[in-house]
Amino acid sequence: MTCQPTKPLLSVLSGGNPGKVPIWLMRQAGRYLPEYRALRAAKGGFLELVFDAEAAAEVTLQPIRRFGFDGAILFSDILIVPHALGQELRFEAGDGPRLSPPLVDASLAALAAVPARLAPIYRTVEKVKSQLASETTFLGFAGSPWTVATYMVAGQGSRDQAEARLKAYADPQGFAAIIAAIEEMTIDYLSGQIAAGVEAVQLFDSWAGSLSPAQFEAWVIAPTARIVAGLKARHPHVPVIGFPKGAGTKLDAYARETGIDALGLDETIDPEWAARTLPQNLPLQGNLDPLALLAGGAALESAVGRILSSLSGRPHIFNLGHGIVKETPIAHVEQLLGLVRR
């Protein structure tokens, strides 16, 4: 398969230089958009949106219609995989997601996988694909095994992921079984997204920064490498973006050992260090601080200029260092697009 020159983001993911820096934003489909808030209110909740293919497709397309980003990211959630593995998923107002039973005091063997729970997501992909502009790259995603495991073990998010980290030390075989189950389901899930129409995928490892170097190697690098290999065996030409938030200097090992096609940088990474240190042919994605976007004005202009200057001359996709803050003004996103595209 050859890269379509009319898709700048896909061209960069394939190592090309399309003549402009493509841009999309993590969480670009979401709460900062009034049209999203109106649809969510009408549907009654987050999961009601995610599992309604028509509504989820609409949410995916909203920021493309408004801003014309170069990439559309599927509207879904990383906890779809544990839900498909048999945990029950709910969102509590003000408290975030809950998975039951938590594996900190329950056995993985007690779960009965329900892969049919993935079907609505594939229908969303099909609906988006049928409406997406020809120049826009369609991105699918999943959570990386370590981050997904932290939720599965604790049953919810946590500040330091202590329950999962302790289980990984105290019961490495049991924890490895959880990771293996996530890997297998994730390969099938992303493969299903690709079959339904996405053109590239991103692995989100939001809590990668909480691990020691040895644990990072065991629970971030090795599982990611196995997922990438599994996907490449089925879809050899589909790019995989890795995003290990908080990895810091461990990014170099991640970039070289996982087999990813592009690397997402969080806002704590110096783009000049990244340009010097990371493999020269590896496309980089990022890494504007979401709070610089929230601030706007001169602070935003300065931050954008430094990133573009530091990463010029190599394949680069402009993005945030994490998800867009829900209070971000629409005018600041418009300013960002003007700065990147001028």
C-alpha positions in Angstrom: 0.0 0.0 0.0 1.4 3.4 -0.9 0.7 6.5 1.2 -1.9 8.9 -0.4 -0.2 12.2 -0.9 -3.5 14.0 -0.2 -3.3 12.9 3.4 -0.5 14.9 5.1 -0.8 13.1 8.5 -0.6 9.7 6.9 2.3 10.8 4.8 4.3 11.9 7.9 3.5 8.6 9.7 5.0 6.8 6.8 8.2 8.9 7.1 7.4 11.4 4.4 7.5 15.2 4.2 4.2 16.5 2.8 5.4 20.1 2.8 3.4 21.2 5.9 3.2 20.1 9.5 -0.1 18.2 10.0 -2.0 18.7 13.2 -4.6 17.0 15.4 -5.2 17.2 19.1 -5.7 14.6 21.8 -9.3 14.8 23.1 -10.1 17.1 20.2 -13.6 15.5 20.2 -15.0 16.5 23.6 -16.0 18.8 26.4 -14.5 22.1 25.1 -16.9 22.0 22.1 -20.4 23.4 22.7 -21.8 21.0 20.1 -20.4 18.0 22.0 -21.8 19.3 25.3 -25.3 19.6 23.7 -25.2 16.1 22.2 -24.0 14.6 25.5 -26.7 16.3 27.4 -29.3 14.9 24.9 -27.9 11.4 25.2 -27.6 11.5 29.0 -24.0 10.4 29.6 -20.6 9.5 28.3 -21.1 5.8 27.8 -24.4 6.4 26.2 -22.5 8.4 23.6 -19.7 5.8 23.2 -22.0 2.9 22.6 -24.3 4.8 20.3 -22.5 4.5 16.9 -24.5 7.3 15.3 -23.7 9.7 18.2 -20.1 8.6 18.5 -19.5 9.2 14.8 -21.0 12.6 15.1 -18.7 13.5 18.0 -15.7 12.2 16.1 -16.6 14.4 13.1 -17.5 17.6 15.1 -13.9 19.0 15.4 -13.1 18.1 11.8 -16.1 20.2 10.6 -15.2 23.1 12.9 -11.4 23.2 12.5 -10.4 21.0 9.6 -7.8 19.0 11.6 -5.6 16.7 9.5 -6.6 13.7 11.7 -9.9 12.5 13.1 -9.5 10.4 16.3 -12.2 7.9 17.0 -14.4 8.9 19.9 -14.3 6.1 22.4 -12.6 5.2 25.7 -9.6 3.1 26.7 -11.7 1.1 29.2 -13.7 -0.6 26.3 -11.0 -3.4 26.4 -11.5 -4.3 30.1 -15.3 -4.2 29.5 -14.8 -6.7 26.6 -12.7 -8.8 29.0 -15.6 -9.1 31.3 -15.4 -6.3 33.8 -18.5 -4.1 34.2 -18.0 -0.5 33.3 -19.8 2.5 34.5 -19.1 6.2 34.9 -20.0 8.0 38.1 -20.7 11.8 37.9 -17.8 13.6 39.4 -15.8 10.5 40.2 -14.9 9.1 36.7 -14.9 5.4 35.5 -15.5 2.4 37.7 -14.7 -1.3 36.7 -16.0 -4.2 38.7 -14.9 -6.5 40.1 -11.5 -4.9 40.8 -8.7 -7.4 40.2 -6.9 -6.3 43.3 -9.1 -8.7 45.2 -10.7 -10.8 42.3 -9.2 -13.3 39.9 -8.8 -12.8 36.2 -10.1 -16.3 35.7 -13.4 -15.2 37.2 -14.0 -12.9 34.2 -15.8 -14.1 31.1 -14.8 -12.2 28.0 -17.6 -10.6 26.0 -15.9 -9.5 22.7 -19.3 -8.6 21.3 -19.1 -5.4 23.4 -16.6 -4.1 20.9 -19.1 -4.3 18.0 -20.6 -0.8 18.5 -17.1 0.8 18.2 -16.6 -0.9 14.8 -20.0 0.5 13.7 -18.8 3.9 14.7 -15.7 3.5 12.6 -17.7 2.5 9.6 -20.0 5.5 10.0 -17.2 8.0 10.4 -15.3 6.5 7.4 -18.3 6.9 5.1 -18.4 10.7 6.0 -14.8 11.7 6.4 -13.1 14.0 3.9 -10.6 12.4 1.6 -7.7 14.4 2.9 -8.3 13.6 6.6 -6.5 10.6 8.2 -8.7 8.4 10.4 -7.0 7.4 13.7 -8.1 4.6 15.9 -6.7 3.9 19.4 -6.5 1.7 22.5 -5.0 2.0 25.9 -1.6 0.3 26.4 -1.6 -2.8 28.6 0.1 -1.1 31.6 -2.4 1.8 31.8 -5.4 -0.4 31.2 -4.2 -2.9 33.9 -4.0 -0.1 36.5 -7.7 0.5 36.1 -8.5 -3.2 36.0 -6.6 -3.9 39.2 -7.8 -0.9 41.2 -11.3 -0.7 39.6 -10.8 3.1 39.0 -8.1 5.7 38.3 -5.6 6.6 41.0 -2.8 9.1 41.5 0.1 6.8 41.8 -1.2 3.5 40.5 -0.1 1.9 43.8 -2.4 -1.1 43.6 -1.2 -2.2 40.2 2.5 -1.5 41.0 2.2 -3.5 44.2 0.5 -6.4 42.4 3.2 -6.4 39.7 5.9 -6.7 42.4 4.1 -9.2 44.7 2.5 -11.4 42.1 4.4 -11.0 38.8 2.9 -14.1 37.3 -0.7 -13.0 38.1 0.0 -9.5 36.8 1.6 -10.9 33.7 -1.6 -12.9 33.0 -3.6 -9.7 33.2 -1.2 -8.0 30.8 -1.4 -10.9 28.4 -5.2 -10.9 28.4 -5.1 -7.1 27.6 -2.6 -7.6 24.9 -4.6 -10.3 23.1 -7.9 -8.3 23.3 -6.1 -5.1 22.2 -4.6 -6.7 19.1 -8.1 -8.0 18.1 -9.7 -4.7 19.0 -7.3 -2.5 16.9 -7.4 -5.0 14.1 -11.1 -4.7 14.1 -10.9 -0.9 14.0 -8.5 -1.2 11.0 -10.8 -3.6 9.2 -13.7 -1.2 9.7 -11.7 1.8 8.3 -9.1 3.5 10.5 -5.8 4.2 8.8 -3.5 4.4 11.8 -3.7 3.7 15.5 -2.4 5.1 18.7 -1.5 3.3 21.9 -2.1 5.5 25.0 0.0 4.7 28.0 -1.1 7.5 30.2 0.5 6.2 33.4 3.8 5.0 32.0 5.6 7.6 34.1 4.8 5.8 37.4 7.2 2.9 36.8 10.8 2.2 37.7 13.1 1.5 34.7 13.0 -2.3 35.1 9.2 -2.3 35.5 8.9 0.1 32.6 10.8 -2.5 30.5 8.6 -5.3 31.7 5.2 -3.7 31.6 5.4 -0.9 29.0 8.1 -1.7 26.4 7.6 -5.5 26.2 3.8 -5.5 26.0 3.8 -2.7 23.5 6.4 -4.5 21.3 4.1 -7.6 21.3 1.1 -5.6 20.3 2.9 -3.9 17.5 4.3 -7.2 16.2 0.8 -8.7 16.4 -0.7 -5.8 14.5 2.0 -5.8 11.9 1.5 -9.5 11.2 -2.1 -8.7 10.3 -1.8 -5.2 8.9 1.9 -4.6 7.9 1.3 -1.1 6.4 -0.8 0.5 9.1 1.2 2.9 11.3 1.2 2.6 15.0 1.9 5.7 17.2 3.1 5.0 20.8 2.4 7.6 23.5 4.0 6.6 26.9 3.2 9.7 28.9 5.8 10.5 31.6 8.4 8.2 30.2 11.1 10.9 30.2 14.5 9.7 29.2 13.1 6.1 28.9 11.6 7.3 25.6 14.8 6.4 23.7 14.5 2.7 24.7 10.8 2.8 24.0 11.4 4.2 20.6 14.1 1.7 19.7 12.6 -1.5 21.2 8.8 -1.4 20.6 8.7 -1.3 16.8 6.4 1.7 16.8 6.2 3.9 13.6 5.8 7.2 15.4 6.3 8.5 19.0 4.1 10.9 20.9 5.8 13.3 23.3 4.2 14.7 26.4 4.7 18.3 27.4 7.5 17.6 29.8 9.9 16.5 27.0 12.3 19.2 25.7 11.7 19.1 21.9 15.4 20.0 21.3 16.4 16.9 23.4 14.0 14.8 21.4 15.4 16.0 18.1 19.0 15.2 19.2 18.4 11.9 20.9 15.6 10.0 19.3 16.0 8.1 16.0 16.3 10.6 13.2 13.9 8.7 10.9 11.2 8.3 13.6 8.2 10.6 13.2 7.6 12.6 16.4 4.2 13.9 17.6 3.6 16.7 20.0 4.1 18.3 22.3 2.4 21.6 23.2 1.5 22.0 26.9 -2.4 21.9 27.0 -2.2 24.8 29.5 -0.3 27.0 27.0 -3.2 26.4 24.7 -5.6 27.4 27.5 -3.6 30.6 28.1 -3.4 31.5 24.4 -1.9 34.8 23.2 1.8 35.4 23.3 2.5 32.4 25.5 0.9 30.1 23.0 2.8 31.7 20.1 6.1 31.3 21.8 5.5 27.7 22.8 4.4 26.7 19.3 7.3 28.5 17.7 9.8 26.6 19.8 8.3 23.2 19.0 8.2 23.9 15.3 11.7 25.2 15.3 13.1 22.3 17.3 11.5 19.6 15.3 11.9 21.1 11.8 13.7 19.0 9.3 12.3 15.7 10.5 8.8 14.0 10.2 6.6 15.9 12.7 2.9 15.9 13.6 1.8 18.8 15.8 -0.2 17.8 18.8 -0.6 18.5 22.5 1.4 16.8 25.2 -1.8 15.4 26.6 -5.6 16.0 26.1 -7.1 19.4 25.5 -8.4 21.1 28.7 -12.2 21.3 28.7 -12.1 25.1 29.5 -10.0 25.9 26.4 -11.6 28.7 24.3 -12.4 27.9 20.7 -10.5 31.1 19.7 -7.3 29.7 21.2 -7.6 26.5 19.1 -8.1 28.7 16.0 -5.0 30.7 17.0 -3.0 27.5 17.3 -4.1 26.3 13.8 -3.1 29.7 12.4 0.3 29.5 14.0 1.0 25.9 12.8 -0.3 26.5 9.3 1.0 29.9 8.4 
